[in-house]
Amino acid sequence: MPSLPPFTTRPEIKGTFGAVSTTHWLASSVGMAMLEKGGNAFDAAVAAGFVLQIVEPHLNGPGGEVPIIAMRHDDEAPRVICGQGVTPAGATQAHFAGLGLKTVPGTGLLPAVVPGAFGAWMRLLRDYGSLPLETVLAPAIDYAERGYPLLARAVSSIVPVVDFFKQEWPSSAEQWLVDGRAPSAGALFRSPAIAATYRRILAEAKIAGPDREAQIERARRTFYEGFVAEAIDEFYRHPLMDSSGKRHAGVLAGDDLTNWSATVEPTVSYDYAGHRVHKAGPWSQGPVFLQQLALLEKVDFSAFGAESAAFVHHVAEAAKLAFADREAWYGDPAAADVPLARLLSVEYNDERRVLLGDRASQVMRPGLVGGEANIAAIMALAGSEPTIGPGGGEPTFAPLPSVEGDTVHLDIVDRFGNMVSATPSGGWLQSSPSVPGLGFSISTRAQMTWLTPGLASSLRPGTRPRTTLTPTLVTREGKPYLALGSPGGDQQDQWSLTTFLRIVHYGYDLQRAIDAPLFQIRHFPTSFHPRDCVLGRLLIEGRFDAGVLAELRERGHELAVQDDWALGRVCAVAQRDGMLHAGASARHMQGYAVGR
């Protein structure tokens, strides 16, 4: 008899019509519904993206951002649609110095950037999609009006801030509290103000006439030049409490929204083991995935298992070197000189690879001249200004077991072979106050900049903060092959990389690779306020064999053993062998893959 396949929490989904994987079952269902309506993968992504704003409001929202990697089946290469909004014109070093701040607060009005998600979804729908705007927005509006079961983790994000909302952010109290209390987990919850905002945008769009593209453009302008921008401009002029423990007005203004639009740009890519891996540029953390691949390229993975101590050690040590370079060199290339070609070059990685030893490194080691000085400047500020009040910049402050994850993700492939990967985030309900009349919060992504001039990721007006958001699309022989990604802040390109390596080197199917135990390093300042750093720390799920944990300790890793299913929320879709495949993490009990 043939041997049974290894146990997985769910089957790997297989079919020929379409496959959708997102971090929430309702968004996955809506994505598949768009495919059933005759839409393509890009229509499905837009609809699912708007639903994720409603059903995971503690992890993303209409005022957030999104990087998207999209590839038509007949494109020569995928493209990045950048929905990462820029810092306001008023976000100057001098302004923050005048407030006496050492770092940008993680919450409140000051860390706001232009909300880029709406513009990016409109760009994807207009240029890649086929369905009308009203069709793809309808499910999100329906859930906001009629209600959806509120996740327990959303409630746990509201519970610690009930009194804070009442006292300091009354617009958030009106939006998220029920009779002055936190809503109940699993109960039907409605977001009528968001529904009204989207209905008003749709009504404005229809004034443009029946042309689909004209309606989409009118909707975009309504958001960035009309009543949405006006409401944000007015609200951000009035001081409110933030994580510094003081009340500050924001610097985001209507003109910042008017002057911004989503851009389309080439991916950054790297060839690895017969695959070409595509990421967003160094305004994201995406190239760190590619740097890890470059460092691991000559490792003989066949010499050890996919869940062995040797595997964990090699991947963790490569991550330490790659993330040190991220801290030293990554930023918006429109404003900083990022030596990306050098960082991904064969010569550079041959030099760096010799630093990968048998023992765990306890120091940050960026490469290139000037890297050490950049790290020194950053480490002088990391964790220097502790959070005051409920929670820091990453929305994982609720009194729950330690679980990493700060956003949402989706991957979709359709019957034509079109593929898309996107990581929406920002506009977390607990990190900035709800804008009156709109029903949603604005991204606080500027907290990822430094208030030290001269660094690639220093605060500069009108530039993209170096975001953690990082979808992945992989081609094989020039065709879309695999899309994957995960929420999780700084962990995204660790969890996704580990999943990718287990697929490529060990033949794991998508679901097995996602289910397999995960780990991550904390060997760099986090991207979220208060930007703390724990050198040598390795977080690892408790499902690893005791012998593996013992060997890692012997190699010098400082282990922080987590719950068995604590790390990662990876989603993935693929097309191979004439079929479409999908998998989704069972962690958090909400992500789901569907297909037929």
N, C-alpha and C positions, 0 to 999 in steps of 0.2 A: 504493500500500500504506500502511496505517496505520503510524505510527512506533512502534518498540518502546519500552516503558517504560524509564526509567533503571534501571541495574543496582542491585540491592540484595543484601545478603549472603544473604538468605532471602526467600521470598515473603511478602507480607502474607497472613495466614491469613484465609480467608473461609468462612462457613457460616451455618447457620440454627439449629443445635441448641445450641451452646455454644462459648465461646472462653475460654481460660485463658492467662495470661502470667505467668511467675514467673522468678526469677533462677536457678533450677536445674531441669534437665529432668525429674528425678524428681518434684519437687513439682508441675510442670505436668501430668505424666502422672497423678498421683494426683488432682489436682483434676478432670481430665476423667473419671477413673474414677468419682468421686462423682456427677457429672452423669449418667453412664451408668447408675448404680444407681438413678436416679430422684430424686437429691438436687437441691437448687437451688444457686445461686451461693454462698450463705452456708455451706452444708454443705461445698462444695468448698473455700472459703477456709479453713475451720477445719482440714480434713484436710491441705491443702497447707501451711498455717502450721505445723502440728506436724511435718510432714516436713522443712520447711526448718530447724527446730531441730536435727534429726539430721544432715542431709547438708551443712549449712553451719555447723558448730559454732564456727568462728572468727569468725562474723559475727552470730550470734544463738543463743539457747538457751532452754531451759525457764525459766531464771531471769531472762529479759529482759522487755521491754515491747513494746507495739504500739498505735499509734493506728489506728483503723479508720473508714472512711467507708462507710456502707452505705445503699442505697436500693432498696426494693421497687419493682416496676414501677408500682404504683398509689399510691405515697406522694406526698404533696404536696411533700416536700423530703427530701434525704438527712439522715442523722443521724451524729454522731460517737460512737463507743464509745471512751472514753478508757481505754486500758490502760497509761498512764504512771503508774507507782507514785510515791508521795511519799517525801520524805526522812524518816528516822526521827525519833521524838520526841527522841532524844538528840543529834541533829545540830544543835547550837547553835553560835552564833558563839563563845561563851565556851569551849566544849569544844575547838574547833579552835585558838583563841588559846592555851589552856593547853598545847597540844602544840607551840607555836612555829611553826605553819605559816602561810605567806602565802597559799597557794592550796590547794584541796582536791586531794589526790593523784589521779592518773589510774588507778592500779591498786591492788589489795589490798582490804582490808575497809572502810576508812574511807569511800570514795565510794559505798557501797551504798545503794540505795533499795529500796522494796518491789517485788518482781517482779510486774509487772502483766499480763504476757502471758496467763497461764493464765486469770485472771479475765475478761479481755476476750474471749478466745475462747469461754469458757463463756457469757458474756452474748450474744454473737452467735449461738451455736448454739441457746441456749434461746429467744431472742426472734425470730430470723429463720430458723433452720434447720428441718429436718424429719427428718433421719436420727438414729438412736440414737447416743449417745456412743461406744459400743464400735465402731461402724462407722467413725466418722471418726478414731478413735485407732488403729485396727488397722494402717494402713500405716506409721505412725511407729514403732509397737512392733515391727513386722516388720523394718523396716530396722535398728533398733537391735539387735535380737536376731540376725538372720541376716546382717547386714552390708550395706555399701554401698561403692562405690568412693570412697575419700577423695580430695578435690580436692588438686591440687598446692599451691594457695594455703593450704589448711588445714595441710598439712605444713610449708610455709615459715613459718607462724606458730608452729609447735611447735619447729622446729629451733633457733632462737636461745635458747629457754628450757628446753632439756633439762636442763642443769646446775642452772639456777635452780629448776626444779620439784623436782629431787632434793634440793636443799639447803634450800629455803625453803617449797615448797608440795608436800609429799609426796602429798597427796590428788590433786593434779593429775597428778603423775607416775604414780600408780596408774591414773588414768583415761585418760591420753592417750599414754603411752609403751608401747612393745612391747619386752619384754626389756631395759628400760632405755634404749632408743633411740627416736628419732623414727620413726613409722610410715612406710611407703613410699607415695609418691604413686601413686594409681590402684589400689592394692591394696585388698582387701576389709578393711574396718574395722568393728568392732562396738562398741556402747555398751551393754553389758548392764545396767549400773547404772541408766541412764535408763529402759530397758525395764522393769526391775523396779519402778521408782518408778511408772510409768504403769500397770502391771498392778495394783499395790497400790491405786492410786487407783480404778481400775475395779472392783476387788473391793469396796472400800468403797461405791462408788456403787450397786452392785447390792443392797446391804443395804436401800436405800431402797424396794425393790420394783420392779415393772415399769413404773411411770410414767416416761416419758422426762424430763420436766422435773424431777421429784423426783431422778432419778439425776444429772442435770447439777448441780443445786444441792448434792447430797451430795458430788459430786466437788469442787466449788469449796470447800466447807467443809473437806474433807479436806486440801486444799492449804494454805488460809490459817489453819485452826484446828487441824489434826491433825498427823500425823507429819512433813509437809514443814516446816511452821512450827517445829515442835519441833527438828528437825535443824538448821535455820538458826540458831535462837536459841542453841543450844548451841555451834555452831562459831564463831560470830562473837564469842564472849566471849574468845577466845584470840589474843594478838598474833601477827601474821604480817607479813612484809616487804612494803612497798609502794614506789611510785615516789619517795617522799621519801628513800629510802635507810635508813629506820628501820622497826622493827617496831611496829605499832599494832594494838590490838584494834578491832573494829568497834563501831558503835553500833546497828546493825539488830537488832531483837529480835522475838520472837514476837508480842508485843502490836501491833507496827506492822503485821504482816500481818493479824492478827485484825480490826483497826480499819479496814481498807481494803477497798473494793470498786470494781469498774469502774463508771464513770458514763456516762450517755448525755446528750448535749447538742447544741444546734443547731450547724450549721456557721457559719463566717464566709464570706460570699460577696461576689462583685463581678461586675457585668454588663460584658461586654466583647465587642464585635463579634458580637452576637446570641447569645452564650453566657453562662451564669451559672456561674462557677467557684467551687467549694466547697472550703474548707480547714478544718482544725482551728484552734482559737483560739490566742491569743498565748502559751499555755504550750508551743506548738510554734513552729517558725519559719514555719508555714503562711501567715500573713498577709503575709509578705514577698513571696510570689508575687503576691498581690493588689496590694500597693503598687507593684510593678514594672509591673503592667498599668496601674494608674492613671496612672503617669508616662509610659507609652508610648502612651497612648490616642490622642493626637493626632499621632503620628508617621505619615507617609505611607510605609508599607512598600512600596508599589508603585513607589516612586522608586528602589529599589535591590534587589539580589538577596538570597536567603536565606543565601548563604555569602559575602557581600561584607564589606569592611572597614566600610562604613557600618552594616550590620546588627550586626556584632560591637560596634562602638563604642557605638551607641545602647543596646543591651542591657546592656553592661558598665557604662556610666555611670549608667543607671537603677538597676542593682543596687547600685552604691556608695551611692547616696542611701537606698535602701530598707534595706540592711543596716546602715547607720549608725543608722537609727531602730530596727532590731531590737536592736542593742546597747544603745541608750539607754533603750528603753521596754518591751521584751517581758519577760513573766514570767507567773506563774500569777495570773490575775485574781482568784482567791479570796484572794490575799494582797497584791496590789499594784494600784495604780491605773494601768491601762494605757489610754492615750487612743486606743483603736483607732478609734472613730468619727471622730475628728479626723484620724487618720493616713490614713484611706481617703476622706475628704471631697473633693468637687470643689474647694472653695476652697483647701484645703491643697495639693493636688497641682498646681493651677494656679500657686501660688506656687513650689513646688519645681521645676516643670518648667523654669523660666527658668535654673536652675543647670546644665542639660544643655547643655554647650558643645561646640565642635568639638575641643577639646583634652582629653586625659585628666586627670581630677582627681587630685591627689596628696594630698588631705586628706580626713579623715572629717568629714562635714557632716550631723549629725542636725538635725532640726527641732524646733520648740516650745521654749518657755522651760524652761531646765534641761537640755536635751539635751547641750549642750557640757560642762557640769559633770559629767554622768553619764559621758560618754566619757572625760573627763580622769581620773576615778577609775579607770575600767576600764583605760585605757592605762598607768596607773602600775603595774598588777599584771601585765599581759599579758606572758607569758614570763619573769616575775621569778624563778620557782623551777624550774630545769631538772630534767628527768627523770633519776633515778639508777637504773641497772639496765636490764634489757631492755625497752625500749619505752615509749611514752607511752600516753596515754589512748585514742587512736583506734587500733584494731587494724590498722594498716598499717605496722608497724615492721619487718617481715621484710626481709631483704636481697634485695629484688626491684626491678625498674624502678619508677619512681614511678608509682603507680596509685592513684587516689582511690576509696574505697569501703569502707564500714564496716558494712554491714548487708544486708538482703535486702528483697525487695518482691514483691507479687502483685497482679494485677488479674484479675477474672473477671466475665463476663456470661453469663447463661443464656437459654434459649429463651423464657422468660417476659418477659425484659427486666429482671430483677433485676440489680443491679450492685454491686460492692464493690471497694474499693481499700484496701490495708493495707501498712504498712511496719514489719515486726517487726525488733527489734534487741536489743542488750544481752545480758548473760550470756556474753560472749566468753570462750572457753576460756583465752586468754592474758592476760586483764586482771584476773581475780580467781580465787582458788583454788576448785577443785571442792569442793562440800560433801560430806563423807563420808556414804555411805549413800544419797545422791540421785543422784550422778553428773553434776551440772551446777554451773555458776558463777552468781553473782548479778550483776545489773546494777550498773555503776559510774557511773550517770548523774548523781550528785550532783557530779561533777567540773565540771559545766556551771554551777554556782553560784559566786558571788563571796564571798570572806570580807571584804567591805566592807559595812557596814550601809547601808540606805537606798536601794539600787538595786532595780529591779524584779526582777532575777535574783539578788539576794543570797540566801545560805543562810538558810533559815528551816525550823524543824521542821514536818513535816506538810504540805509544799507540793510541787507538781510542779516539778522543775527545767525550765528552758526547753530543751526537747529540740530536736534537729535533725530529728526524724522527721516526715514531712509527705506523706501520700498526697493525691491530687487526684481529685475527681470533678466532672465538668462536665455540666450539664443544658442542654437546648435545648428551648424551648417547654414547660418543666416536666417533661420526661422524661429519664431517664438517657441520656446520649449518649457520654461518654468517661470512662475511668478511666486514670490514668497515674501513674507515680512512678519513683523510682530510689533505690538506695543512694547513699551518698556524703557523709554528714555535712553540712557547710555547703554543699556543692555541690548538694544535692538540688533545691532550688528555683531553681537556675540551669539545670541540665541539663533539668529537666522544663519550665521556662518556655520555653527555646529550642525544644524539641521541639513544644510547644503552638503557639508563634508560627508555626513552619514549616507546621504543619497548617492553621491558621486563615487565614494571609495568603498562603500560597504553594501551597495545595492538595496538599501532600505527603501520600501515604498514610502509615499508621502506621510501616511498616518503613522507608520512605525517610527519614522525619523522624528516626527513631531512629538510622539508619545515618549520617546526615549528620554532618560533623565538628563537634566541640563545643569549648567554651571555658569559662573560669570566672575570676572575680576572687578575689584573696586579700587584699582591701582592708579587712580587719577582723580583730580577734582571733579565732582559731579557737575553736570551742566545746569543744575537747578539750585536756587538759593536754599541753604547758605553756602553752597559750593564746597562742601567738606571733602576730605580725601583720606583713605585708609590704605596706606602702602602695604602690599603683600597679602591683602585680604582676598580670599577666594570663597564665594558663596556657592554652595553645591547642594543639590537635592539629596534627601536621605535615602533614596532608592539605590544609590550607588552601593556596590558591595563593600563590606567593612574592610576587606583587604585593600581595596582601591583607596579608601579614605586613609588608611594607615600608611600606604606607600606615598601618598601625596604629602602627608605630614612629614614623613622622612625626607622628602625632597625640599622641605622648607616652606611649604604653603601654610598660611594661617587660615585654617578652614572655619567657616561659619556654616554649619550644617542646617539646612532649611527643611521645612516640611516636604514630604515625598512628592507633592505636586504643586510646588510653590512658584517655580520659575518658568517664565515663558508663556506666550499666547500666540504661537506661530500659526499662520494660515498659509496655504499653498495650493496652487493649481498647476497642472502640467498637461502637455499633449505629447503622446508617444505611442508607438505601436498601433496607430489608427484609432486611438481612444483618447478621451479627455479624463483627467484624474483630478481629485481634490481631497484635501484633508484639513482638519482644524483641531486645535488643541482642546482637550477636555478640561484643562485647568480653568478655574473660575466658573465652570459649568454654564457657559453661555455661547462660546464660539461654535459655529456649525458650518459644515460643508454640505452642499446639496448639488444635485446634478441628475441628468438622465441621458 
